Amino acid sequence: MSWYYTPKPTVFPAEDFNPSVDAAALRKAMKGFGTDEQAIIDILCARCNWQRQAIAEAFKNELGRDLIKDLKSELGGKFEDVILGLMLPPVNYLCKHLHKAMDGIGTNERALIEILCSTKQRTNASDCALLRGNVQDVLWPEHVCTETPVISGDCSC
């Protein structure tokens, strides 16, 4: 038995998945006065990421609306942050938090280390290049030494 932690997924793809049905149910939950937050939770939290992306696409194609915009207008606070975070593809979510960690005065080094050092095992080469590009777009030479592997181009994913 190994003493290394082996991550195990907690959200599995839903069986009998139909993005059109889920898109219609989400629209119904947000339509009219008030929002059925429990319906949003039941749908989005029980779907894996590629299924949530398919729901957003169906929402746009079949209902002619942007699911993200509708969620932003209907939700608020930390609940909105969590649901919108669920709707992002994993690499985009990491990129968003890279920007947040480097935005403004000071840098959240702990967040940078957690994102950049933990992505090696769970991303492919194109995702790693996207993360590296985000770091290069946001960081200036005075913020980070050019010897840093992510900046110098050594992205060994």
Backbone torsions as a table, in degrees:
resi	resn	phi	psi	omega
1	MET	NA	133.2	-177.6
2	SER	-86.4	147.7	177.7
3	TRP	-92.4	0.0	176.8
4	TYR	-77.6	143.3	176.8
5	TYR	-74.3	129.1	176.2
6	THR	-111.3	109.9	-178.5
7	PRO	-66.4	142.4	178.5
8	LYS	-126.0	132.8	-178.9
9	PRO	-63.9	147.9	178.5
10	THR	-109.5	-18.9	177.7
11	VAL	-115.7	119.2	179.7
12	PHE	-105.6	155.4	177.0
13	PRO	-57.0	136.3	179.5
14	ALA	-70.9	139.0	176.1
15	GLU	-76.3	154.2	-179.0
16	ASP	53.0	44.6	-177.4
17	PHE	-74.9	129.6	176.1
18	ASN	-134.6	104.1	-176.5
19	PRO	-61.9	-30.4	179.6
20	SER	-65.2	-42.7	179.1
21	VAL	-65.6	-43.6	179.1
22	ASP	-65.4	-40.0	178.4
23	ALA	-61.9	-44.1	178.9
24	ALA	-64.4	-39.3	179.1
25	ALA	-66.8	-38.5	177.0
26	LEU	-66.0	-41.3	178.0
27	ARG	-61.5	-43.0	179.1
28	LYS	-62.8	-38.0	-179.6
29	ALA	-67.0	-26.0	-177.5
30	MET	-104.0	-5.7	-175.7
31	LYS	-84.2	144.4	176.4
32	GLY	82.4	-161.3	-176.9
33	PHE	-80.4	124.8	179.2
34	GLY	84.9	170.8	-178.4
35	THR	-131.8	134.5	175.7
36	ASP	-86.6	85.8	-176.2
37	GLU	-63.9	-33.1	-179.9
38	GLN	-65.1	-36.7	177.9
39	ALA	-65.6	-39.8	177.6
40	ILE	-62.7	-44.6	178.1
41	ILE	-62.0	-47.5	-177.2
42	ASP	-60.3	-36.2	-178.2
43	ILE	-81.4	-57.2	-171.1
44	LEU	-72.6	-31.3	-178.6
45	CYS	-82.6	-9.6	178.7
46	ALA	-105.1	12.5	179.5
47	ARG	-120.7	144.6	176.0
48	CYS	-76.4	173.6	-172.4
49	ASN	-62.5	-44.3	-178.7
50	TRP	-64.8	-28.5	177.1
51	GLN	-72.0	-38.8	176.4
52	ARG	-63.5	-37.1	177.4
53	GLN	-65.8	-38.7	177.8
54	ALA	-66.3	-36.6	177.2
55	ILE	-64.5	-44.3	179.2
56	ALA	-61.7	-40.2	178.6
57	GLU	-65.6	-44.1	178.3
58	ALA	-64.3	-38.2	178.3
59	PHE	-59.4	-42.9	-178.9
60	LYS	-72.6	-46.4	-175.8
61	ASN	-71.3	-41.5	-173.4
62	GLU	-92.1	-31.4	-177.8
63	LEU	-106.6	-10.1	178.7
64	GLY	68.4	26.0	-178.1
65	ARG	-129.3	157.0	177.0
66	ASP	-94.3	116.9	-176.8
67	LEU	-60.8	-41.8	-179.1
68	ILE	-61.5	-45.3	178.9
69	LYS	-62.7	-42.3	178.6
70	ASP	-63.4	-42.8	178.5
71	LEU	-63.2	-41.6	178.9
72	LYS	-61.9	-38.5	-177.6
73	SER	-76.4	-24.5	-176.2
74	GLU	-95.5	-25.9	-174.4
75	LEU	-109.4	169.1	178.5
76	GLY	-154.9	164.8	174.6
77	GLY	67.5	-150.4	-178.5
78	LYS	-66.0	-31.6	178.0
79	PHE	-61.6	-43.4	176.6
80	GLU	-60.9	-44.9	179.7
81	ASP	-58.1	-43.4	-178.6
82	VAL	-66.7	-47.5	-177.6
83	ILE	-65.5	-42.5	178.4
84	LEU	-66.9	-34.3	175.1
85	GLY	-64.3	-37.8	176.9
86	LEU	-64.5	-30.0	-176.2
87	MET	-80.3	-11.9	179.0
88	LEU	-85.4	142.8	169.9
89	PRO	-61.1	149.4	-174.1
90	PRO	-52.1	-43.2	-178.5
91	VAL	-67.9	-38.9	177.1
92	ASN	-64.4	-36.5	177.2
93	TYR	-63.1	-44.4	178.1
94	LEU	-63.6	-41.9	178.9
95	CYS	-62.2	-40.3	178.0
96	LYS	-59.7	-42.7	-179.0
97	HIS	-75.6	-25.8	171.1
98	LEU	-63.0	-46.9	177.7
99	HIS	-59.8	-44.7	-179.7
100	LYS	-62.1	-38.8	-179.0
101	ALA	-68.6	-25.5	-176.5
102	MET	-106.7	-1.9	-176.0
103	ASP	-79.3	141.8	175.3
104	GLY	77.9	-164.0	-178.7
105	ILE	-77.4	130.7	-179.9
106	GLY	84.9	165.7	-179.2
107	THR	-132.9	138.7	176.5
108	ASN	-88.0	87.0	-175.9
109	GLU	-61.8	-35.7	-179.7
110	ARG	-60.8	-43.0	178.4
111	ALA	-66.4	-42.0	178.3
112	LEU	-59.4	-47.3	-179.6
113	ILE	-62.7	-43.9	-178.8
114	GLU	-62.2	-42.7	-178.1
115	ILE	-72.9	-50.5	-173.6
116	LEU	-73.8	-32.9	-177.6
117	CYS	-88.0	-18.6	-178.5
118	SER	-98.3	-7.4	-176.3
119	THR	-83.4	-11.6	-176.1
120	LYS	-56.5	-42.8	-175.6
121	GLN	-82.2	-21.3	-173.3
122	ARG	-112.7	8.2	178.5
123	THR	-125.0	155.7	175.3
124	ASN	-94.3	-179.7	-174.1
125	ALA	-62.4	-38.7	-178.9
126	SER	-68.9	-36.7	176.5
127	ASP	-65.4	-41.3	179.3
128	CYS	-63.2	-39.9	177.9
129	ALA	-64.3	-38.2	177.8
130	LEU	-63.9	-44.9	177.2
131	LEU	-61.4	-44.8	-179.4
132	ARG	-61.9	-41.4	178.2
133	GLY	-62.9	-39.0	177.4
134	ASN	-63.9	-41.9	179.0
135	VAL	-63.9	-43.6	-179.4
136	GLN	-66.1	-34.7	178.6
137	ASP	-69.2	-32.1	-173.2
138	VAL	-94.5	-40.4	-176.0
139	LEU	-82.1	142.7	174.3
140	TRP	-107.4	160.2	-176.8
141	PRO	-54.1	-33.3	-178.5
142	GLU	-71.9	-15.5	179.7
143	HIS	-87.5	-30.0	-175.1
144	VAL	-144.0	140.7	179.1
145	CYS	-69.1	140.8	-178.1
146	THR	-69.8	-6.1	177.5
147	GLU	-82.7	-6.9	178.5
148	THR	-63.5	127.4	-175.1
149	PRO	-54.8	-37.4	-177.6
150	VAL	-65.7	-37.4	-177.2
151	ILE	-80.2	-38.1	-175.0
152	SER	-76.1	-5.5	175.2
153	GLY	104.0	-2.0	178.7
154	ASP	-85.5	86.1	-179.3
155	CYS	-109.4	91.9	-172.9
156	SER	-95.5	69.3	176.7
157	CYS	-83.7	NA	NA
